[in-house]
Amino acid sequence: MQRLSYFLKRIFLIIPTFIGITLVVFTLIQFVPGGPVEQALMQMQGVGVGGESAVGVSADAAAGISEEYRRELEKRFGFDQPFHIRYWNWLVRDRLGMRMESYMHTGNTAWELIRGRLAVSLIFGVTGFLLSYLICIPLGIAKALRNGTHFDFFSSAIVFTGYAIPTVALGMILRALFTGVTEGFPALLPLGGFQSPHYEELTFFARFLDRARHMLLPVICYVAGNFAVLTMLMKNALLDQISRDYIRTVFAKGGNRKRAVWAHALRNAMIPIATGFGGIMTMMFAGSVIIERIFEIPGMGRFSLDAIIGRDYAIFMGILSLTSILGLIGNILSDFCYVLIDPRITFDR
């Protein structure tokens, strides 16, 4: 009953927390220079959207534009209304901004543009997450059980070498070696994108292979980012549990090493690993901006960056509302995973 009460409180707290997050960001973007009104005025003066002069020349760009036209632009973008009315309209009338019209993609709402990228980020995020845990957890267990051996030493060398390479560098190296951009190396894999232009004409199995070829290099970059952290966290957590008194009690009662590790220590060692479950909801959709840029993946991370550069606050706020809700739900999911792993855990205040 205490757990049910705790989870209900956490669910209800999503609402004020979400309002707090979006209200702060909404306030900032309403008052920073270079907003949609200034962008429209600068376009009339021939200044590029998101260019280096987007802020510095806003006053000069507005020169010569009638005050009536400026007021029309402010009315079009909703800036003629008080701040609290604008936020209320975004929150309620525009359904968390999803029904707002994009400033850059005229005629399209935020949701129409975002939903086309959800599936892409979902596939990459879930695949990277599953592979990270399916590889790192068994490897961490193996390293803990073989602590101090040659296997532990060489696997640690490989893990930390991969961790030391920045994601952007790893992505560029993989592109240079396997996509044919470097002279002397064959094009074994596609240069970028999510699927081939003739994807719809392929058979089911050919589609699967086509997607797999496009996803291989980006997913390697996704996994590499968390590989060392998850592996060493699993190893150290298991080693810590093996050294506890209750494991010695298992041996004292006649239990063997296999029972002590797999039936007792491993379950408790999984508790720190469960903290990463909360981030999966956000990661699935937000993805990685760097990876999506390198491999030209039409996902949420890249789209969000483009919206920020182009001052398309309708798109940016729509993505923010989506990822904020997913992140808050993910935190509750982490607590739920704690309970599944160890039912003895309580949330008493």
N, C-alpha and C positions, 0 to 999 in steps of 0.2 A: 504493500500500500504506500509506503514511503517512496519507493522508486516511481510508482505511478504518479504520485503527487509532484515529485521532482521533475519528471519529464513533461508533465502538463504545464508546470511553471516555465520551463525552458521554452516550450512551444509558444506560450502566450508572450514571453519576452521577445520573441522574434519581431513582433510588431513595433514596439518602441525603439528597439535597436535598429531596425531597418529605417525607421523614420529619422533617427539620429544620424545614421550614415548618409542617407540621401540628402537630408536637409543641409548638412555641412557642405557637401560637394556642390549641391544646387546653389547654395549661397555664394560659393567661390566663383563658379562659372558665370554667375549673373553679373559680377562686378569686375572681373578681370578684363583688361583691354583686348581688342581684337575679336569681339563677339560677332554674331551673325549680321547685325546692323552695320558694323564697321567693315565686315567682309564684303557685304553687298555694295557699300559705297566705294570701297577700294577697287572692286571689279569694274565699276563704272569708270574709274580713273586709270584702269590698265595695270593695277598692282595685283600680282599673283596671290591667290589664296594660300595662306600658310607660308608665304615667302618670308625672307629674312626681314622685310620691311613691314610685316603685318601689323606690328604694334607701333613702331617708330613713326610711320607716316600716316597714321590713322587721322590725325587732325588735318594734315595737308590734303589727304584724299577727300576729306569731307568738304574742303573749301570749294565754293562754287555750287554746291548742292543746296537746293532750297530747303528751308526748314519744314515746309509742308511735305516734301518728299521724304525727309527723314522721319517725320511723324508717321507717315504711311508705312514706312519700313518697320518702325517700332510697333505699330499696330499689327502688322502682318506676323511678326515674330512674338507678339504678346508682351512686349516690353512697355506698353502704354498702361499696363495695370500694376497695382501695388504688388510688392514682392510676395506677400502671403497668398494673394489670389493666384499668382503665377504658379506657386508651389502646389496649391490645392488643385488647380486645374491639371497640372502634371500628374499628381498622385491619383486623382479620382476620375476626372473627365477623360484624360488621356491614358488611363489604365497603366500606371507606372511608366508613362512615357512611350509605351508600345504603339499608341495610336498617333503619336506626333509625326508630322511630316519631316522627312530629312531635309536639312538645309542644303546639302550637296547634291543629293539625288532627288530632285524635285519630282513630286508625284508619287513617291513611295513613302510609306510609313516605316517607322523604326522596326516594327515586327516583321514586315514584309522583307526587309533587307537582312535582318538578323536570322530569321528562321532558315534561310538558305545555307547558312554557315554552321548551324547547330549540329547537323549530322556529321559534318567533317570533323569538328572539334571533339564531338562525342566519340567517334571511332578512334581517333588518335589518342585521346585522353584515356579511354578505357583500356586500349591495347597497351599503352605505355605503363599504366598502373599495374595491370595484371602481370605483365612480363617482369616488372621490377620486383614485385613480391614473390612471384613464382621462382625467380632466379635467386634473389638475395636472401630469402629466408632459408632455403635449403643450404645455400653456400655458407651463410652465417652459422648454421647448426653444425655443418661439417667442420668449419674452422674451429669452433668451440670444442668439439669432441676430439679434434686433432691439434689442439693448442700446442705451439712450440715445435711442431714437426716441420719437415720440408714443405709439405703441402700448405701449411699455414703461412709459411714465409713467402713462397712463390705466389700464392694467391693474393696475399696482401700487397706484394709488389705490383701485380697486375691491376688490382683494384685501385690503389692510390695513384698509379700512373694515369689511369683513365680519369680519375677524379681531378688530377692536376691540370688536365687539358681543358681549357674553357670551352663551353658549348659552341660558341661561334667558331672557334678554331677547329674543333672536331667536325662541325658541319662542313666547313670549307675544305678540310682535308678529305672527307668522304666524297664530296662532290668532285674534287680534283682527281681522285683515284678511280672512281667507278662510273662517272657520267660522261666521260669523253671530252671534258672541257680542257684537259691537259694533253698536249701532244705526246703521243707514244703510249697512252693508256686507252684501252677500248671502252666504248660506251656500253657497259654491262647493265646499267640501270637508267631509268629516266632522269632527266635533268631536274625536274621539279613537277609541281602540280599534284593533283589528287587522283586523276584518271586520264586515260588517253582520249583523244578527240573522237575516236571511233568506238568508244566503250559500249555504247548502246547496241552496236551491231554484233558484239561478241556473245559467245555462248556463256552459260553460267560458270563453268570451270575456267574459261578464258578470262571472264571478268574477275574472278577471284585471284588469278595469277597477276592480272594487270594491276589490281589494287595492291596486292602484296609487293610487287616490284616498286610501285610508287611510295609505299609506306615504309619500306625496309630501312632506308637511311635516316629519315626523320625519327622513326621509333627508336633507333639506336641512340640518337641524340637525347630523346626523352628519357630513356632508361639510364644513360650514362650520368645524368644529372643527380640522380638519387642513389646510384649503385653503391658507392662506397659508404655513404651514411647508413643506409638500411642494412647493408651486410655487417658492418662493424657494430651497429646497434644491436642486431640480433646476436652476434657472437658475444659481446660483452654482457648482455642481459642474461644469456644462458649460463655463461661462466659465473656470473654473480649468484644465480640461483643454485647452481651445483655446489657452491661453497657454503650454502646456508645450513643451519642446524637441522632443519627438517629432512634434508637429504641424508645427513649422517644417521638420522633416526631410521630412515628407510633401510639403510645398510645394516644398522644394528638389529633390525627385526628380520633380517635374512633376505631382504630384497636385493636383486642384482642391479647392475649398472643400467641395463636396458630399461627396467621398470622405473628406476629412480629418475632417469632423464626424460623418457617419453611420457610417463604417466603422471609425473609430478613437476619436475623443473621446467619443462617446455611450456606448459600452460601458463605458468606465472611469468615466464620470460616473454611471452607474447603481448603482455600488457603494454610495455613501452612502444611496441610496434603498432598497436592499435591507434596511437595518437595520430598516425599518418592517414587513417581512414577518413578523418574529417575533411582533409584537403582534396579528396578525390572529386567531390561534387563541383568545386570551383575549377579544378584542373581540367575536368572533362570538357568544359565549355570555353574557358579562357585560353587554355593551351599555353604555348610559349611564343611570344612575339618574335624572338630571335630565330627560332627554328622555322616558324612559318615564313619569315622573311627570306631566309636562306634558300628554302626549298619551294618558295612561291606557293604555299598552301593557302587556299581561301578559307581560313578559319577565323575564329572569334578574336584571337589575340592580335593578329595582323589588322583585322577590321577595326578594332578598338584604337589601335595606334593611328591608323589613317583618319579616324574620326577626330582624334585629338589634334593632329597636325592640321586638318582642314577646318577646325573649329566647329565640327558638326556635333553640337552638344545634344541634339535630339538622339542621335545614335549612341553617343557616349553614355548618356544617362540611362538609355534603355539597356545597354550592356551592363552598366553598373547595378541597376536594379535587379537584373537577372542573376548576376554573379554574387551579389550580396545575399540574396535569399538562399542560393545554393550553399554559400559558405556558412550561413547560420544553421541551415539544416544539417550540413556536414559536421558541425560541432556537436549537435545532438546525436548524430550517428556514431561519433567517437565514444561518447558516454555509453551508448547502447552496446557498442562492441565490448567495452569494459565489463558490462554485466554478463554478456554471453561468455566471455573468456573466464571470468571469475565471479560466480554468483554471490560470493561473500562480500563483494564490494557494495557499500551503501553510500548514500549521498546525504547523510545527516548534516545539518548545519550546526 
